[in-house]
Amino acid sequence: MKNLKFLDRIFFLINSLIAALLLLSFLLPYVSPKSIPEFTILSLFVPALLFINIAFTIYWLTKLKKQFLLSFLVLIVGWFFASPFYKISSGTSSLNNDLKVMSFNVKTFDLFKDNNKQKSLQNGFNFIAQQDLDVLVIQEYYELKKNKFSYPYQYIKLRSKQSKYGMAIYSKYKIVNSGSLNLESTGNNIIYADILKEKDTIRIYNAHFESLKIKPNEENFGEENSEKLISRVATAFKKQATQTAQFLKHERQWKGKKIICGDFNNTAYSWMYHEISKNKTDAFIAAGKGFGKTYNYWFPLRIDFILTDEAAIINQFITFSEVHSDHFPIRAKINW
């Protein structure tokens, strides 16, 4: 510090704080939101913290200062203990009998926007049709009079008899069983369908955990209402913890092949992801590439997932960049 100019001393103090926050975030997978809900909010900011620490490392290296070691060492710790932030290589193999699965929070294709709503809806349907999917899993589904999904089998669960909103699972393979976990005190839900592919029965989960209700273009954590926003997000995380426990209790009863798709409304650095992904394969980590960004925000947020049992082989994983919603669709080719 003595050999640093005044401005660099300020930078290093900021660097120290950001590095400490990132180091602290590595404990997030082990801290339930029910115990310290405000702390678990940090999981949303891990990608930004990683970016900033990388920037500080580069900054100090260009100045040939040993201060680069602070962020560099914290990043090394994260390499071993945190979920991958960026994937360099991807799986590109494919077999004829792969199960091609897409998970997509469609946000009703922004059906109720006044501008170009029919064009957006049509483009969304066309995009999905082009994928030639075996299984399509949809969150924030909206029931239309003319449904343009041409699948022989489907399971759709609406919020109520009067509602047109809900969740859907479409399949080219016969659905032999289906059901809903009927999450309490929320508009979100978890549903499942067991499909019969040749001699295999594969359970498909469609999970939409408690929403944070953050509008990225209207709300930020630095605004005057930040305290209310933090309180609301903390409450949502506690609900997610309850929903995670309910899901895991249900999921453990199924001993066969499984695929868990959905919008977790939380990142891969969170407690809920850590609990749900135990003894499972994350399709992005196995065969993805890049940041895996699934939410249309200014920094990479991966909050939509496709997980499988450990016996599954992920031959391909793609995060699409087409904007038909506030989420980006993800697709995997899966085999056993």
C-alpha positions in Angstrom: 0.0 0.0 0.0 2.9 2.4 0.8 4.1 2.2 -2.8 0.7 2.9 -4.3 -0.5 6.3 -5.4 -3.6 7.8 -3.7 -6.0 6.7 -6.4 -4.6 3.2 -6.5 -5.0 3.0 -2.7 -8.7 3.7 -3.1 -8.9 1.1 -5.9 -7.2 -1.5 -3.7 -9.6 -0.8 -0.8 -12.6 -1.3 -3.2 -10.8 -4.4 -4.6 -10.4 -5.8 -1.1 -14.1 -5.4 -0.4 -15.2 -7.0 -3.7 -12.7 -9.9 -3.2 -14.1 -10.4 0.4 -17.6 -10.5 -0.9 -16.7 -13.0 -3.6 -14.9 -15.2 -1.1 -17.9 -15.0 1.2 -20.2 -16.0 -1.6 -18.5 -19.4 -1.8 -20.3 -20.3 1.4 -23.8 -19.6 -0.1 -24.5 -23.2 -1.2 -24.3 -24.3 2.5 -26.4 -21.5 4.0 -30.2 -22.0 3.9 -32.3 -18.9 3.1 -34.4 -19.7 6.1 -31.4 -19.0 8.4 -30.0 -15.9 6.9 -32.2 -14.8 4.0 -30.5 -11.4 3.4 -27.1 -13.1 3.0 -28.4 -15.5 0.3 -29.3 -12.5 -1.9 -25.6 -12.4 -2.6 -26.1 -15.4 -4.9 -27.6 -13.1 -7.5 -24.5 -10.9 -7.6 -21.8 -13.6 -7.9 -21.5 -13.2 -11.7 -20.9 -9.5 -11.3 -18.4 -10.1 -8.5 -16.5 -12.5 -10.7 -16.3 -10.0 -13.5 -15.1 -7.2 -11.2 -12.4 -9.4 -9.6 -11.2 -10.4 -13.1 -11.0 -6.8 -14.0 -9.0 -5.9 -10.9 -6.6 -8.8 -11.6 -6.0 -7.5 -15.1 -5.6 -3.9 -13.8 -2.9 -4.7 -11.3 -1.1 -7.0 -13.7 -0.9 -4.2 -16.3 0.6 -2.0 -13.6 3.0 -4.8 -12.5 1.7 -4.6 -8.9 1.6 -7.6 -6.5 -1.9 -6.5 -5.5 -3.1 -8.6 -8.4 -2.6 -11.6 -6.1 -5.7 -10.7 -4.0 -8.4 -11.2 -6.6 -6.3 -13.8 -8.4 -6.1 -16.1 -5.4 -9.8 -15.6 -4.6 -10.7 -16.5 -8.2 -8.5 -19.7 -7.9 -10.5 -20.7 -4.8 -13.7 -20.1 -6.8 -12.3 -22.3 -9.6 -12.3 -25.3 -7.3 -15.3 -24.6 -5.1 -17.9 -22.6 -7.2 -20.0 -23.6 -10.1 -18.3 -22.8 -13.5 -19.0 -19.2 -14.6 -17.9 -19.8 -18.2 -17.5 -22.9 -20.3 -14.9 -22.9 -23.0 -15.7 -26.1 -24.8 -19.0 -27.8 -25.4 -20.3 -31.3 -26.2 -21.3 -31.7 -29.8 -21.9 -35.4 -30.2 -25.3 -36.7 -31.0 -27.1 -40.1 -31.3 -30.2 -40.9 -33.3 -32.1 -42.0 -30.1 -31.2 -38.9 -28.1 -34.1 -37.3 -26.2 -34.2 -33.7 -27.3 -35.6 -31.6 -24.5 -36.2 -27.8 -24.3 -37.1 -25.7 -21.2 -38.5 -22.3 -21.8 -40.1 -19.6 -19.7 -42.1 -18.0 -22.5 -43.7 -15.2 -20.4 -46.8 -15.9 -22.6 -44.6 -14.6 -25.4 -45.4 -11.1 -24.1 -48.9 -11.8 -25.3 -50.4 -8.7 -23.7 -48.0 -6.1 -24.9 -49.6 -3.6 -27.2 -46.8 -3.5 -29.7 -46.5 -6.3 -32.2 -48.0 -8.9 -29.8 -49.2 -11.2 -32.6 -45.9 -11.0 -34.4 -44.0 -11.9 -31.2 -46.4 -14.8 -30.5 -46.0 -16.2 -34.1 -42.3 -15.8 -34.0 -42.1 -17.7 -30.7 -44.2 -20.6 -32.0 -42.2 -20.8 -35.2 -38.9 -20.8 -33.3 -40.0 -23.7 -31.1 -41.4 -25.6 -34.1 -38.1 -25.4 -35.8 -36.3 -27.3 -33.0 -38.1 -30.6 -33.7 -38.2 -31.4 -30.0 -39.1 -34.7 -28.3 -40.1 -32.9 -25.1 -41.1 -29.2 -24.6 -41.3 -27.9 -21.1 -42.9 -24.5 -20.6 -43.1 -22.1 -17.7 -45.5 -19.1 -17.7 -47.8 -20.9 -20.1 -50.9 -19.2 -21.4 -53.9 -21.2 -22.8 -54.9 -20.1 -26.3 -57.9 -21.0 -28.3 -55.7 -22.0 -31.2 -52.8 -23.9 -29.8 -50.0 -24.2 -32.4 -48.0 -26.9 -30.6 -48.4 -30.2 -32.5 -47.5 -32.8 -30.0 -49.6 -36.0 -29.5 -49.3 -35.9 -25.7 -49.4 -33.1 -23.2 -49.9 -32.3 -19.6 -51.1 -28.8 -18.8 -51.7 -27.5 -15.3 -53.5 -24.2 -14.9 -53.4 -22.1 -11.8 -57.2 -22.6 -11.3 -60.3 -23.5 -13.3 -60.8 -19.8 -14.1 -57.2 -19.1 -15.1 -55.5 -19.4 -18.4 -52.0 -19.3 -16.9 -50.0 -22.3 -15.8 -47.3 -24.8 -16.8 -47.1 -27.3 -19.6 -45.2 -30.4 -20.7 -45.5 -31.5 -24.3 -44.2 -34.9 -25.6 -43.8 -36.9 -28.7 -43.8 -40.0 -26.4 -46.8 -41.3 -24.5 -47.4 -39.8 -21.1 -48.3 -42.6 -18.8 -48.5 -40.6 -15.6 -48.6 -37.0 -14.6 -49.2 -34.8 -11.6 -48.7 -31.5 -9.7 -47.0 -30.6 -6.4 -49.5 -27.7 -6.0 -47.1 -25.3 -4.3 -48.9 -23.3 -1.6 -49.2 -19.5 -1.4 -47.7 -18.8 -4.8 -48.6 -18.4 -8.4 -45.7 -20.7 -9.4 -45.8 -24.5 -9.3 -43.9 -27.8 -10.1 -45.5 -30.4 -12.3 -44.3 -33.7 -13.7 -45.0 -36.2 -16.5 -43.7 -39.8 -16.9 -43.0 -40.5 -20.6 -42.6 -43.9 -22.2 -39.6 -44.0 -24.6 -39.2 -47.5 -25.9 -38.9 -49.6 -22.7 -37.8 -46.7 -20.5 -40.1 -44.6 -18.3 -38.5 -41.2 -17.9 -39.9 -38.7 -15.4 -39.9 -35.0 -16.6 -40.2 -32.4 -14.0 -41.2 -28.8 -14.9 -40.2 -26.5 -12.0 -41.0 -22.8 -11.6 -39.8 -21.8 -8.1 -40.9 -18.6 -6.3 -40.4 -15.5 -8.5 -38.3 -12.6 -7.2 -40.6 -10.1 -8.9 -37.7 -7.9 -9.9 -38.2 -5.8 -13.0 -34.7 -5.3 -14.3 -35.5 -2.2 -16.3 -37.4 -0.5 -13.5 -35.8 -1.6 -10.2 -32.3 -1.7 -9.0 -30.7 -2.4 -5.6 -29.4 1.2 -5.4 -32.7 3.0 -5.6 -34.6 4.6 -2.8 -36.9 1.6 -2.4 -33.9 -0.8 -2.1 -34.8 -1.8 1.5 -38.3 -2.9 0.4 -36.8 -4.7 -2.6 -34.3 -6.6 -0.5 -36.9 -7.6 2.0 -39.2 -8.9 -0.8 -36.3 -10.8 -2.4 -35.3 -12.3 1.0 -38.9 -13.4 1.5 -39.0 -15.0 -1.9 -35.8 -16.9 -1.1 -37.3 -18.3 2.1 -40.3 -19.5 0.0 -37.9 -21.1 -2.4 -36.3 -23.0 0.4 -39.7 -24.4 1.5 -40.5 -25.3 -2.1 -37.1 -27.0 -2.5 -37.8 -29.2 0.5 -41.2 -30.1 -1.0 -39.7 -30.9 -4.4 -36.8 -33.0 -3.0 -39.2 -35.1 -0.9 -41.3 -35.8 -4.0 -38.3 -36.4 -6.3 -36.6 -38.9 -4.0 -39.6 -41.2 -4.3 -38.8 -41.7 -8.0 -35.9 -44.1 -8.5 -35.9 -44.2 -12.3 -34.5 -42.0 -15.0 -35.3 -38.3 -14.6 -34.9 -34.9 -16.1 -35.5 -31.7 -14.1 -36.2 -28.6 -16.2 -37.3 -25.2 -15.2 -36.9 -21.6 -14.0 -35.3 -21.7 -10.6 -35.3 -17.9 -10.1 -31.9 -18.4 -8.5 -28.4 -19.0 -9.7 -26.0 -21.9 -9.6 -24.3 -20.3 -6.6 -27.3 -20.7 -4.4 -28.3 -23.1 -1.6 -31.4 -24.3 -3.5 -29.3 -25.2 -6.6 -26.8 -27.0 -4.5 -29.5 -29.0 -2.8 -31.4 -29.9 -6.0 -28.3 -30.7 -8.1 -26.8 -33.2 -5.6 -26.3 -36.5 -7.4 -27.3 -35.0 -10.7 -25.8 -33.8 -13.9 -26.1 -30.2 -14.9 -26.5 -30.2 -18.7 -24.8 -26.9 -19.1 -21.8 -27.9 -17.1 -21.6 -31.3 -19.0 -22.0 -30.0 -22.5 -22.6 -26.2 -22.6 -20.5 -23.3 -23.8 -20.1 -19.7 -22.9 -21.8 -18.0 -19.9 -25.0 -20.0 -20.3 -27.0 -16.7 -19.8 -30.7 -17.5 -19.5 -32.1 -14.2 -18.3 -32.2 -11.0 -20.3 -30.2 -8.8 -17.8 -27.1 -6.7 -18.1 -24.8 -9.4 -16.7 -24.9 -13.1 -17.2 -27.6 -14.8 -15.0 -28.0 -18.5 -15.4 -31.3 -19.2 -13.6 -32.9 -21.8 -16.0 -31.6 -25.3 -15.8 -31.8 -28.8 -17.2 -30.6 -31.4 -14.7 -30.6 -35.2 -15.1 -29.8 -38.3 -13.0 -26.0 -39.1 -13.0 -26.4 -42.1 -15.3 -27.5 -39.8 -18.2 -25.2 -38.7 -20.9 -25.5 -35.1 -22.2 -24.6 -35.1 -25.8 -25.4 -31.4 -26.5 -26.6 -28.3 -24.6 -27.5 -25.0 -26.2 -28.5 -21.7 -24.7 -30.3 -19.8 -27.4 -30.1 -16.0 -27.8 -33.4 -15.5 -29.5 -35.5 -12.9 -27.6 -39.1 -14.1 -27.4 -39.3 -13.6 -23.6 -37.3 -12.2 -20.7 -35.8 -15.7 -20.5 -33.7 -17.4 -23.1 -34.7 -21.0 -24.1 -32.3 -23.9 -23.3 -32.1 -27.3 -25.1 -30.3 -30.5 -24.3 -29.8 -33.8 -26.1 -29.9 -36.6 -23.5 -29.2 -40.3 -23.6 -28.6 -43.2 -21.2 
